[in-house]
Amino acid sequence: MPLHEKFRLQHHERTTAVFVIPPRVHLLDVSGPAHVFYEAADYGAPLDLRFVSVHPGVAHETSSSGLAFAQLEDFKSIHLTKKDIVFIPGIESHYITNGEFYKTIAPFFEWLIEQHQRGAKICSVCTGAFLLAQSGLLNGRQTTTHWKYHNVLKKEYPQVEVLANRLFVQSERIYSSAGVASGIDLGLYLLEELYGTRFSAAIAREVVIYLRRGKDDPQLSVFLQYRNHLEDRIHTVQEWLTQHLDKKHTADELAELIHTSGRNLTRLFKETTGITIGQYVEKLRIEHALQLLRDQQKVETVAKACGLQSTNQLRSLLRKHAGILPSEVLS
């Protein structure tokens, strides 16, 4: 069966996804979500990808890494509707508070406001939130951006509520994401809104996204947290735990990985990360379980994948996070 028929994509209207290319754009902010949408189109989703400059009639822009974009469309030629999406990526830091730059792209802001009024979803990635705020579309709304620029955004735009430690934020038809890889998460989330969870999960697998995160997840996954240290022995243990959540282990068995004693590993792990091995494993299990549940895996499958003996044990672990769990999981 063709994939578009498997997911019943032939019943959907065509969606246009516009990717804005400002000067000195951050490549991954564009290429991440754009590739997710490209793969979705390759699977048969009725999607059209278009790329525009923020300057009328300008067909070339250069990214922050030096790679150039060509054959960009004039945004004035594009008129969107409620089924369409605009992505605004991040740019180099010296642009985000540059009033003269914002004056030069005033026509783009007018176009952006018009598209939102026509019903299009407007999305920012990383410091793209500054362009969104400058347009006025974030006034009275919640947003997020890269953690390094939270305070700058708050100071420059006091009428905007900036949320810390959020992967992405949805406020009606305005979406903002924390930065870089979170643009991929946001792209997958939008595909889920358009075509359903199964389709979004299939695209995540296609682009080899091990952990597909949701809007309630923190900017730093637990799979990345507690790794900001230089102790190679503890990195080795953490990597093994991450890759073997379905396996049982003891401190002595883990200690063999780094040729030490269980007692010494227990002490070293706590000194290095600030939490115990047991606490770390519990955090890994919770995040992995939530991800699998979002992908509609069976509770029994989730429990096994997290190294738990029963679904009751899984429910007991997740009751700590009942506020973000589907009610049927806790029943």
Contacts in CASP RR format, 6 or more apart in sequence:
PFRMAT RR
TARGET T0000
AUTHOR 0000-0000-0000
METHOD contacts of the structure
MODEL  1
MPLHEKFRLQHHERTTAVFVIPPRVHLLDVSGPAHVFYEAADYGAPLDLR
FVSVHPGVAHETSSSGLAFAQLEDFKSIHLTKKDIVFIPGIESHYITNGE
FYKTIAPFFEWLIEQHQRGAKICSVCTGAFLLAQSGLLNGRQTTTHWKYH
NVLKKEYPQVEVLANRLFVQSERIYSSAGVASGIDLGLYLLEELYGTRFS
AAIAREVVIYLRRGKDDPQLSVFLQYRNHLEDRIHTVQEWLTQHLDKKHT
ADELAELIHTSGRNLTRLFKETTGITIGQYVEKLRIEHALQLLRDQQKVE
TVAKACGLQSTNQLRSLLRKHAGILPSEVLS
2 44 0 8 1.000
3 9 0 8 1.000
3 43 0 8 1.000
3 44 0 8 1.000
4 10 0 8 1.000
4 43 0 8 1.000
4 44 0 8 1.000
4 45 0 8 1.000
7 43 0 8 1.000
7 195 0 8 1.000
7 196 0 8 1.000
7 198 0 8 1.000
7 199 0 8 1.000
7 202 0 8 1.000
9 43 0 8 1.000
9 44 0 8 1.000
9 45 0 8 1.000
9 46 0 8 1.000
9 195 0 8 1.000
9 199 0 8 1.000
10 46 0 8 1.000
12 45 0 8 1.000
12 46 0 8 1.000
12 194 0 8 1.000
12 195 0 8 1.000
13 46 0 8 1.000
13 83 0 8 1.000
14 46 0 8 1.000
14 47 0 8 1.000
14 48 0 8 1.000
14 83 0 8 1.000
15 45 0 8 1.000
15 46 0 8 1.000
15 47 0 8 1.000
15 48 0 8 1.000
15 83 0 8 1.000
15 84 0 8 1.000
15 85 0 8 1.000
15 194 0 8 1.000
16 47 0 8 1.000
16 48 0 8 1.000
16 50 0 8 1.000
16 78 0 8 1.000
16 80 0 8 1.000
16 83 0 8 1.000
16 84 0 8 1.000
16 85 0 8 1.000
17 34 0 8 1.000
17 37 0 8 1.000
17 47 0 8 1.000
17 48 0 8 1.000
17 49 0 8 1.000
17 50 0 8 1.000
17 84 0 8 1.000
17 85 0 8 1.000
17 86 0 8 1.000
17 87 0 8 1.000
18 50 0 8 1.000
18 51 0 8 1.000
18 52 0 8 1.000
18 75 0 8 1.000
18 78 0 8 1.000
18 80 0 8 1.000
18 84 0 8 1.000
18 85 0 8 1.000
18 86 0 8 1.000
18 87 0 8 1.000
19 30 0 8 1.000
19 33 0 8 1.000
19 34 0 8 1.000
19 49 0 8 1.000
19 50 0 8 1.000
19 51 0 8 1.000
19 52 0 8 1.000
19 87 0 8 1.000
19 89 0 8 1.000
20 52 0 8 1.000
20 53 0 8 1.000
20 54 0 8 1.000
20 75 0 8 1.000
20 86 0 8 1.000
20 87 0 8 1.000
20 88 0 8 1.000
20 89 0 8 1.000
20 108 0 8 1.000
21 30 0 8 1.000
21 51 0 8 1.000
21 52 0 8 1.000
21 53 0 8 1.000
21 54 0 8 1.000
21 61 0 8 1.000
21 69 0 8 1.000
21 72 0 8 1.000
21 89 0 8 1.000
22 53 0 8 1.000
22 54 0 8 1.000
22 61 0 8 1.000
22 88 0 8 1.000
22 89 0 8 1.000
22 90 0 8 1.000
22 91 0 8 1.000
22 95 0 8 1.000
22 105 0 8 1.000
22 131 0 8 1.000
23 54 0 8 1.000
23 61 0 8 1.000
23 62 0 8 1.000
23 91 0 8 1.000
23 95 0 8 1.000
24 62 0 8 1.000
24 63 0 8 1.000
24 64 0 8 1.000
24 91 0 8 1.000
24 92 0 8 1.000
24 95 0 8 1.000
25 61 0 8 1.000
25 63 0 8 1.000
25 64 0 8 1.000
25 69 0 8 1.000
25 89 0 8 1.000
25 90 0 8 1.000
25 91 0 8 1.000
26 63 0 8 1.000
26 64 0 8 1.000
26 89 0 8 1.000
26 90 0 8 1.000
26 91 0 8 1.000
26 92 0 8 1.000
26 125 0 8 1.000
26 126 0 8 1.000
26 127 0 8 1.000
26 180 0 8 1.000
27 63 0 8 1.000
27 64 0 8 1.000
27 65 0 8 1.000
27 67 0 8 1.000
28 180 0 8 1.000
28 181 0 8 1.000
29 89 0 8 1.000
29 90 0 8 1.000
29 125 0 8 1.000
29 126 0 8 1.000
29 128 0 8 1.000
29 179 0 8 1.000
29 180 0 8 1.000
29 183 0 8 1.000
30 87 0 8 1.000
30 89 0 8 1.000
30 125 0 8 1.000
32 181 0 8 1.000
32 183 0 8 1.000
32 184 0 8 1.000
33 87 0 8 1.000
33 123 0 8 1.000
33 125 0 8 1.000
33 183 0 8 1.000
33 184 0 8 1.000
33 186 0 8 1.000
33 187 0 8 1.000
34 49 0 8 1.000
34 87 0 8 1.000
35 184 0 8 1.000
35 207 0 8 1.000
36 184 0 8 1.000
36 187 0 8 1.000
36 188 0 8 1.000
36 191 0 8 1.000
36 203 0 8 1.000
36 207 0 8 1.000
37 47 0 8 1.000
37 49 0 8 1.000
37 187 0 8 1.000
37 191 0 8 1.000
38 49 0 8 1.000
39 203 0 8 1.000
39 206 0 8 1.000
39 207 0 8 1.000
40 47 0 8 1.000
40 191 0 8 1.000
40 195 0 8 1.000
40 199 0 8 1.000
40 203 0 8 1.000
41 47 0 8 1.000
41 48 0 8 1.000
41 49 0 8 1.000
43 199 0 8 1.000
43 202 0 8 1.000
43 203 0 8 1.000
43 206 0 8 1.000
45 191 0 8 1.000
45 194 0 8 1.000
45 195 0 8 1.000
45 199 0 8 1.000
50 73 0 8 1.000
50 78 0 8 1.000
51 69 0 8 1.000
51 72 0 8 1.000
51 73 0 8 1.000
52 72 0 8 1.000
52 73 0 8 1.000
52 74 0 8 1.000
52 75 0 8 1.000
52 78 0 8 1.000
53 59 0 8 1.000
53 60 0 8 1.000
53 61 0 8 1.000
53 72 0 8 1.000
53 73 0 8 1.000
53 74 0 8 1.000
53 75 0 8 1.000
54 75 0 8 1.000
54 105 0 8 1.000
54 108 0 8 1.000
54 131 0 8 1.000
55 104 0 8 1.000
55 105 0 8 1.000
55 108 0 8 1.000
56 74 0 8 1.000
56 75 0 8 1.000
56 76 0 8 1.000
56 107 0 8 1.000
56 108 0 8 1.000
57 74 0 8 1.000
57 76 0 8 1.000
58 72 0 8 1.000
58 74 0 8 1.000
59 70 0 8 1.000
59 71 0 8 1.000
59 72 0 8 1.000
59 73 0 8 1.000
60 68 0 8 1.000
60 69 0 8 1.000
60 70 0 8 1.000
60 72 0 8 1.000
61 68 0 8 1.000
61 69 0 8 1.000
61 72 0 8 1.000
62 68 0 8 1.000
62 69 0 8 1.000
63 69 0 8 1.000
64 91 0 8 1.000
64 92 0 8 1.000
75 108 0 8 1.000
75 111 0 8 1.000
76 107 0 8 1.000
76 111 0 8 1.000
78 115 0 8 1.000
79 115 0 8 1.000
79 118 0 8 1.000
80 86 0 8 1.000
80 115 0 8 1.000
80 118 0 8 1.000
80 119 0 8 1.000
80 120 0 8 1.000
81 118 0 8 1.000
81 119 0 8 1.000
81 120 0 8 1.000
82 118 0 8 1.000
82 119 0 8 1.000
82 120 0 8 1.000
84 115 0 8 1.000
84 119 0 8 1.000
84 120 0 8 1.000
84 121 0 8 1.000
85 120 0 8 1.000
85 121 0 8 1.000
85 122 0 8 1.000
85 123 0 8 1.000
85 190 0 8 1.000
86 112 0 8 1.000
86 115 0 8 1.000
86 120 0 8 1.000
86 121 0 8 1.000
86 122 0 8 1.000
86 123 0 8 1.000
87 123 0 8 1.000
87 124 0 8 1.000
87 125 0 8 1.000
88 112 0 8 1.000
88 122 0 8 1.000
88 123 0 8 1.000
88 124 0 8 1.000
88 125 0 8 1.000
88 128 0 8 1.000
88 131 0 8 1.000
88 132 0 8 1.000
89 124 0 8 1.000
89 125 0 8 1.000
89 126 0 8 1.000
89 128 0 8 1.000
90 124 0 8 1.000
90 125 0 8 1.000
90 126 0 8 1.000
90 127 0 8 1.000
90 128 0 8 1.000
90 131 0 8 1.000
90 179 0 8 1.000
91 127 0 8 1.000
91 128 0 8 1.000
91 130 0 8 1.000
91 131 0 8 1.000
93 127 0 8 1.000
93 149 0 8 1.000
95 101 0 8 1.000
96 127 0 8 1.000
96 128 0 8 1.000
96 130 0 8 1.000
96 149 0 8 1.000
96 152 0 8 1.000
97 130 0 8 1.000
97 152 0 8 1.000
97 156 0 8 1.000
102 109 0 8 1.000
102 134 0 8 1.000
105 131 0 8 1.000
109 131 0 8 1.000
109 134 0 8 1.000
109 135 0 8 1.000
109 136 0 8 1.000
112 122 0 8 1.000
112 135 0 8 1.000
112 137 0 8 1.000
113 135 0 8 1.000
113 136 0 8 1.000
113 137 0 8 1.000
115 122 0 8 1.000
116 122 0 8 1.000
116 137 0 8 1.000
116 173 0 8 1.000
116 174 0 8 1.000
119 173 0 8 1.000
120 173 0 8 1.000
121 173 0 8 1.000
121 174 0 8 1.000
121 175 0 8 1.000
121 190 0 8 1.000
122 132 0 8 1.000
122 137 0 8 1.000
122 173 0 8 1.000
122 174 0 8 1.000
122 175 0 8 1.000
123 174 0 8 1.000
123 175 0 8 1.000
123 176 0 8 1.000
123 177 0 8 1.000
123 186 0 8 1.000
123 187 0 8 1.000
123 190 0 8 1.000
124 131 0 8 1.000
124 132 0 8 1.000
124 143 0 8 1.000
124 145 0 8 1.000
124 175 0 8 1.000
124 176 0 8 1.000
124 177 0 8 1.000
125 177 0 8 1.000
125 179 0 8 1.000
125 180 0 8 1.000
125 182 0 8 1.000
125 183 0 8 1.000
125 186 0 8 1.000
126 145 0 8 1.000
126 146 0 8 1.000
126 177 0 8 1.000
126 178 0 8 1.000
126 179 0 8 1.000
126 180 0 8 1.000
126 182 0 8 1.000
126 183 0 8 1.000
127 145 0 8 1.000
127 146 0 8 1.000
127 149 0 8 1.000
127 179 0 8 1.000
128 145 0 8 1.000
128 176 0 8 1.000
129 138 0 8 1.000
129 143 0 8 1.000
129 144 0 8 1.000
129 145 0 8 1.000
129 149 0 8 1.000
129 153 0 8 1.000
129 176 0 8 1.000
130 145 0 8 1.000
130 149 0 8 1.000
130 153 0 8 1.000
130 156 0 8 1.000
132 138 0 8 1.000
132 143 0 8 1.000
132 174 0 8 1.000
132 176 0 8 1.000
133 143 0 8 1.000
133 153 0 8 1.000
133 156 0 8 1.000
133 157 0 8 1.000
133 160 0 8 1.000
134 157 0 8 1.000
137 174 0 8 1.000
138 157 0 8 1.000
138 159 0 8 1.000
138 160 0 8 1.000
138 171 0 8 1.000
138 174 0 8 1.000
138 176 0 8 1.000
139 159 0 8 1.000
139 160 0 8 1.000
140 159 0 8 1.000
140 160 0 8 1.000
140 161 0 8 1.000
141 160 0 8 1.000
141 161 0 8 1.000
141 171 0 8 1.000
141 172 0 8 1.000
141 174 0 8 1.000
142 160 0 8 1.000
142 161 0 8 1.000
142 162 0 8 1.000
142 163 0 8 1.000
142 169 0 8 1.000
142 171 0 8 1.000
143 153 0 8 1.000
143 160 0 8 1.000
143 161 0 8 1.000
143 162 0 8 1.000
143 163 0 8 1.000
143 169 0 8 1.000
143 171 0 8 1.000
143 174 0 8 1.000
143 176 0 8 1.000
144 150 0 8 1.000
144 162 0 8 1.000
144 163 0 8 1.000
144 164 0 8 1.000
144 166 0 8 1.000
144 167 0 8 1.000
144 168 0 8 1.000
144 169 0 8 1.000
144 176 0 8 1.000
144 177 0 8 1.000
144 178 0 8 1.000
144 219 0 8 1.000
145 153 0 8 1.000
145 162 0 8 1.000
145 176 0 8 1.000
145 178 0 8 1.000
145 179 0 8 1.000
146 178 0 8 1.000
146 179 0 8 1.000
146 180 0 8 1.000
147 164 0 8 1.000
147 165 0 8 1.000
147 178 0 8 1.000
147 219 0 8 1.000
150 162 0 8 1.000
150 164 0 8 1.000
153 160 0 8 1.000
153 162 0 8 1.000
154 160 0 8 1.000
154 162 0 8 1.000
163 169 0 8 1.000
165 218 0 8 1.000
165 219 0 8 1.000
165 220 0 8 1.000
166 178 0 8 1.000
166 215 0 8 1.000
166 216 0 8 1.000
166 218 0 8 1.000
166 219 0 8 1.000
167 177 0 8 1.000
167 178 0 8 1.000
167 182 0 8 1.000
167 185 0 8 1.000
167 213 0 8 1.000
167 214 0 8 1.000
167 215 0 8 1.000
167 216 0 8 1.000
167 217 0 8 1.000
167 218 0 8 1.000
167 219 0 8 1.000
168 175 0 8 1.000
168 176 0 8 1.000
168 177 0 8 1.000
168 178 0 8 1.000
168 182 0 8 1.000
168 183 0 8 1.000
168 185 0 8 1.000
168 186 0 8 1.000
168 189 0 8 1.000
168 214 0 8 1.000
168 215 0 8 1.000
169 175 0 8 1.000
169 176 0 8 1.000
169 177 0 8 1.000
169 215 0 8 1.000
170 215 0 8 1.000
175 186 0 8 1.000
175 190 0 8 1.000
177 183 0 8 1.000
177 185 0 8 1.000
177 186 0 8 1.000
178 219 0 8 1.000
182 213 0 8 1.000
182 219 0 8 1.000
184 207 0 8 1.000
184 209 0 8 1.000
185 212 0 8 1.000
185 213 0 8 1.000
185 214 0 8 1.000
185 217 0 8 1.000
188 200 0 8 1.000
188 203 0 8 1.000
188 204 0 8 1.000
188 209 0 8 1.000
188 212 0 8 1.000
189 200 0 8 1.000
189 214 0 8 1.000
189 215 0 8 1.000
191 199 0 8 1.000
191 200 0 8 1.000
191 203 0 8 1.000
192 199 0 8 1.000
192 200 0 8 1.000
197 294 0 8 1.000
197 295 0 8 1.000
197 296 0 8 1.000
198 296 0 8 1.000
200 212 0 8 1.000
201 212 0 8 1.000
201 295 0 8 1.000
201 296 0 8 1.000
204 212 0 8 1.000
204 295 0 8 1.000
211 221 0 8 1.000
211 223 0 8 1.000
211 287 0 8 1.000
211 288 0 8 1.000
211 291 0 8 1.000
212 291 0 8 1.000
212 294 0 8 1.000
212 295 0 8 1.000
213 221 0 8 1.000
213 291 0 8 1.000
214 294 0 8 1.000
216 324 0 8 1.000
217 287 0 8 1.000
221 287 0 8 1.000
222 283 0 8 1.000
222 284 0 8 1.000
222 286 0 8 1.000
222 287 0 8 1.000
223 242 0 8 1.000
223 284 0 8 1.000
223 287 0 8 1.000
225 283 0 8 1.000
226 238 0 8 1.000
226 273 0 8 1.000
226 274 0 8 1.000
226 275 0 8 1.000
226 280 0 8 1.000
227 235 0 8 1.000
227 238 0 8 1.000
229 235 0 8 1.000
229 272 0 8 1.000
229 273 0 8 1.000
231 268 0 8 1.000
231 272 0 8 1.000
233 258 0 8 1.000
233 260 0 8 1.000
233 268 0 8 1.000
234 268 0 8 1.000
234 269 0 8 1.000
234 272 0 8 1.000
234 273 0 8 1.000
236 257 0 8 1.000
236 258 0 8 1.000
237 254 0 8 1.000
237 257 0 8 1.000
237 258 0 8 1.000
237 265 0 8 1.000
237 269 0 8 1.000
237 277 0 8 1.000
238 273 0 8 1.000
238 280 0 8 1.000
240 254 0 8 1.000
240 257 0 8 1.000
241 249 0 8 1.000
241 254 0 8 1.000
241 277 0 8 1.000
241 280 0 8 1.000
241 281 0 8 1.000
241 284 0 8 1.000
242 284 0 8 1.000
245 281 0 8 1.000
245 284 0 8 1.000
245 285 0 8 1.000
245 288 0 8 1.000
245 305 0 8 1.000
245 306 0 8 1.000
245 307 0 8 1.000
246 304 0 8 1.000
246 305 0 8 1.000
246 306 0 8 1.000
246 307 0 8 1.000
247 307 0 8 1.000
248 307 0 8 1.000
251 262 0 8 1.000
251 263 0 8 1.000
251 265 0 8 1.000
251 266 0 8 1.000
251 277 0 8 1.000
252 261 0 8 1.000
252 262 0 8 1.000
254 262 0 8 1.000
254 265 0 8 1.000
254 277 0 8 1.000
255 261 0 8 1.000
255 262 0 8 1.000
255 264 0 8 1.000
255 265 0 8 1.000
258 265 0 8 1.000
260 268 0 8 1.000
265 277 0 8 1.000
266 276 0 8 1.000
266 277 0 8 1.000
269 276 0 8 1.000
269 277 0 8 1.000
269 280 0 8 1.000
270 276 0 8 1.000
273 280 0 8 1.000
275 283 0 8 1.000
282 317 0 8 1.000
285 306 0 8 1.000
285 307 0 8 1.000
285 308 0 8 1.000
285 317 0 8 1.000
286 317 0 8 1.000
286 318 0 8 1.000
286 320 0 8 1.000
286 321 0 8 1.000
288 305 0 8 1.000
288 306 0 8 1.000
289 302 0 8 1.000
289 303 0 8 1.000
289 305 0 8 1.000
289 306 0 8 1.000
289 314 0 8 1.000
289 317 0 8 1.000
289 318 0 8 1.000
290 318 0 8 1.000
290 321 0 8 1.000
290 324 0 8 1.000
290 325 0 8 1.000
292 301 0 8 1.000
292 302 0 8 1.000
292 305 0 8 1.000
292 306 0 8 1.000
293 299 0 8 1.000
293 302 0 8 1.000
293 325 0 8 1.000
293 326 0 8 1.000
293 329 0 8 1.000
297 305 0 8 1.000
299 311 0 8 1.000
299 314 0 8 1.000
299 315 0 8 1.000
299 329 0 8 1.000
300 311 0 8 1.000
302 314 0 8 1.000
303 309 0 8 1.000
303 310 0 8 1.000
303 311 0 8 1.000
303 313 0 8 1.000
303 314 0 8 1.000
306 314 0 8 1.000
306 317 0 8 1.000
308 314 0 8 1.000
308 317 0 8 1.000
315 329 0 8 1.000
315 330 0 8 1.000
318 325 0 8 1.000
318 329 0 8 1.000
318 330 0 8 1.000
319 330 0 8 1.000
322 330 0 8 1.000
END
